Amino acid sequence: MRKTSSTTSSRGSFYWLAILAVFFALFGAVIKLLDNRLRHFYIFDQAQLHDISRAAIARHGNATDLIFDEIVSKLGQDPKIGPTLNKNSFRDHNEWVFNNAGGAMGSMYIIHASITEYLIFFGTPIGTEGHTGRHTADDYFHILQGEQLAFRAGDLTPERYPAGAMHHLKRGQVKQYVMPESGCWALELAQGWIPPMLPFGMADSVFSTLDLPTFLRTCVITGREMIANLLRGKF
């Protein structure tokens, strides 16, 4: 009886392991298929954002709020993009949240958030520096005011990105970056798998700064925008 019971148990374990193996194989195949089709879900064109940003900078100089205004207004006029944008103005302080990630601190306003893209204003008027994170999305950092510096391990001189420049952090790449004390503001577009990026962007608020109100507010705004866009069919 003991031998029979042991054999049955072994067969049961093998059965469940086989099911798990099939599940993970299918899951991996689905993710791979979706990964190859990610671009079909994008609605933002980083080259277009670069042109809009540079035009706004040329028109308004260091008037950051007017640059923000023009960018949001231009995007809102696009019939494909407009409905997916945050309906609450960046001038509403309740829509801004601090963001602590990789040792750096700034504030952000979420313009758009979905499963495959996010677009935000991010920056600080007093400077910061930290780790970019290693992400599952390409990140396009359009400098609107000030300057950003960055470098990869092994580089002996920094990369410099002044106002009007675009810093592309490729998917899976990692750098240290600095926004000098004079301040820096940027329009940041991420395209790829956004949910896996969220722990990096939120973990410091829970485990380092212990700023739970900011963590909760970030969750509410991010969730609100992602769910609203999913209901619109924007993946």
Secondary structure, 3 states (H helix, E strand, C coil): CHHHHHHHHHHHHHHHHHHHHHHHHHHHHHHHHHHHCHHHHCCCCHHHHHHHHHHHHHHHCCCHHHHHHHHHHHHHCCCCCHHHCCCCCCCCHHHEEEEEECCEEEEEEEEEECCCEEEEEEEECCCEEEECCCCCEEEEEEEEEEEEEEECCCCCCCEEEECCCEEEECCCCCCEEEECCCCEEEEEEEEECCHHHHHHHHHHHHHCCCCHHHHHHHHHHHHHHHHHHHHCCCC
